[in-house]
Amino acid sequence: MKTKIGNQNVLYPMPVTVVGAIVNGKINFINIAHVGILSVKTPSQPHLISLGMNKIHYTNAGIKETKTFSVNLMSVNEIIPADYVGLVSGENNDKSQVFETFFGELKTAPIIKNCPLSMECKLYDVYNTPQHDIFIGEVVATYADEKILTDGKVDISKANPLLFDMNTIQYWSLGKVVGKCWSEGKKYPAK
């Protein structure tokens, strides 16, 4: 039997990402778990992702100014620096040296070298809610650590992504494969 638990958002766990941007001429990072896929690339539509960021975040101004940012998928191995950049504000703390970085095609979105996956994005649009800026980014380039690739594709088990659960305020790691997408449903009994 189900019990009503209010009107909670329970779409967790989420992958922990660290968003990189240039703010006031300096590299800055912030831990953001509220990241989503809006669309997958087609001939008429680019890859679009969303970042839900509270308006108080220092990084927001940099994204709006440069119109670029990176989204870096963090591994379990990077839990300490990933958590740190979410605990302190770049307004009062220099976070430019927390990670080793490089710049890709856009030249203004700092990308983390030591994380399994990174997306370099240009700002596509901003949707404003009373408390949050919802940044919509077009993925311009994706970078993967060669060690996490199997036959040229991302092997998520090798990426070992760090996961966030808002309900328990805890970080988690990935479990095991339990089935094949677009295949398991074929076993459903016909009526």
C-alpha positions in Angstrom: 0.0 0.0 0.0 1.2 3.5 -0.8 1.3 6.3 1.7 1.1 10.0 0.7 4.3 11.7 1.7 3.5 15.3 0.6 4.5 16.8 -2.8 8.2 15.9 -2.7 10.4 15.7 -5.7 11.8 12.2 -5.5 13.7 12.0 -8.8 16.8 10.9 -7.1 19.6 9.8 -7.2 21.1 12.3 -9.6 24.7 12.3 -11.0 27.0 14.8 -9.2 28.3 17.3 -11.7 30.7 20.2 -11.2 29.9 23.1 -13.4 32.8 25.3 -14.6 32.6 28.9 -15.7 34.7 32.0 -15.8 33.4 34.6 -13.3 35.0 38.0 -13.2 37.9 36.8 -15.3 38.7 33.8 -13.0 37.9 30.1 -13.2 35.2 29.0 -10.8 33.4 25.7 -10.1 30.2 24.7 -8.3 28.7 21.3 -7.5 25.3 21.0 -9.2 23.3 17.8 -9.1 20.1 19.2 -10.6 21.2 18.6 -14.2 18.9 17.1 -16.9 18.8 16.0 -20.5 16.3 18.1 -22.5 16.8 16.8 -25.9 19.0 14.4 -27.9 20.6 15.6 -31.1 18.7 15.1 -34.3 19.3 16.8 -37.7 17.1 19.7 -36.6 17.8 19.8 -32.8 21.1 20.0 -30.9 21.9 18.1 -27.6 20.4 20.3 -24.9 20.9 20.0 -21.2 19.5 21.9 -18.2 21.1 23.1 -15.0 18.8 24.1 -12.1 20.8 26.7 -10.1 19.7 28.8 -7.2 19.8 32.5 -8.1 22.2 33.2 -5.2 25.1 31.2 -6.8 28.1 33.3 -7.8 28.7 31.1 -10.8 25.4 32.2 -12.4 26.8 35.6 -13.3 29.7 34.0 -15.1 27.5 31.8 -17.2 25.3 34.8 -18.1 28.4 36.9 -19.0 30.4 34.4 -21.1 27.4 32.4 -22.3 29.5 29.3 -21.9 30.1 26.6 -19.2 31.2 23.1 -18.7 29.4 20.2 -17.0 31.8 17.6 -15.5 30.5 14.3 -14.4 32.4 13.4 -11.2 33.6 10.0 -10.2 33.5 8.5 -6.7 37.2 9.2 -6.5 36.6 12.9 -6.7 34.1 13.1 -3.8 36.1 15.5 -1.6 36.9 18.2 -4.2 33.4 17.9 -5.7 31.7 18.4 -2.4 34.1 21.2 -1.4 33.3 23.4 -4.5 29.6 23.1 -3.5 30.3 24.1 0.1 32.1 27.4 -0.5 31.3 30.4 -2.7 33.7 31.5 -5.4 32.8 35.1 -4.3 35.0 34.6 -1.1 37.1 31.6 -2.1 39.4 30.9 -5.0 38.3 27.6 -6.5 40.4 28.0 -9.6 43.1 25.6 -8.4 40.9 22.9 -7.0 41.0 20.9 -10.3 43.5 20.7 -13.1 41.8 22.3 -16.1 41.9 22.9 -19.9 39.8 24.8 -22.4 38.1 23.3 -25.4 36.6 24.7 -28.5 34.8 27.6 -26.9 37.9 28.9 -25.0 35.8 30.2 -22.1 34.5 27.1 -20.4 37.0 25.6 -17.9 36.9 21.8 -18.2 38.2 19.4 -15.5 41.0 17.1 -16.7 40.6 14.4 -13.9 37.0 13.5 -14.2 35.6 10.8 -16.4 33.3 12.9 -18.6 32.9 16.5 -19.5 30.5 18.5 -21.7 31.5 21.9 -23.1 28.3 24.0 -23.5 27.2 27.3 -24.9 24.2 29.0 -23.3 21.1 28.3 -25.4 18.6 30.0 -23.1 17.8 30.9 -19.5 14.4 30.1 -17.9 13.8 32.1 -14.7 11.7 30.8 -11.8 11.3 32.9 -8.6 14.3 31.2 -6.9 16.3 29.5 -9.7 17.9 30.2 -13.0 17.4 27.2 -15.3 20.3 27.3 -17.7 19.7 25.5 -21.0 23.0 24.6 -22.6 23.8 23.3 -26.1 26.5 20.6 -25.9 29.3 21.7 -28.3 31.8 19.0 -27.4 32.0 16.0 -25.1 35.3 14.8 -23.6 35.9 11.3 -22.1 38.8 9.8 -20.3 40.1 7.1 -22.6 40.1 4.7 -19.6 36.3 4.7 -19.4 35.7 3.8 -23.0 34.8 0.3 -24.3 34.8 0.0 -28.1 34.6 3.8 -28.3 31.5 4.1 -26.1 31.3 5.3 -22.5 31.3 2.4 -20.0 29.4 3.8 -17.1 30.8 1.2 -14.7 34.3 2.4 -15.5 33.3 6.0 -15.1 32.1 5.1 -11.5 29.9 8.2 -11.2 29.2 9.9 -7.9 25.5 10.1 -7.2 23.5 12.4 -5.0 20.3 11.7 -3.0 18.6 14.8 -1.7 16.2 12.8 0.5 19.0 11.4 2.7 21.6 14.1 1.9 24.1 11.4 1.0 26.4 10.5 -1.9 26.1 7.0 -3.5 27.9 4.9 -6.0 26.5 3.0 -9.0 25.0 -0.5 -8.6 25.0 -3.4 -11.0 23.4 -3.8 -14.4 19.9 -5.4 -14.0 18.6 -5.5 -17.6 18.8 -4.2 -21.2 16.9 -1.1 -22.2 14.2 -1.5 -24.9 14.5 -5.3 -24.5 13.2 -6.4 -21.1 9.6 -5.2 -21.9 9.5 -7.7 -24.7 9.2 -10.4 -22.0 5.9 -9.0 -20.8 3.1 -11.5 -21.3 0.8 -10.8 -24.3 -2.9 -10.6 -23.5 
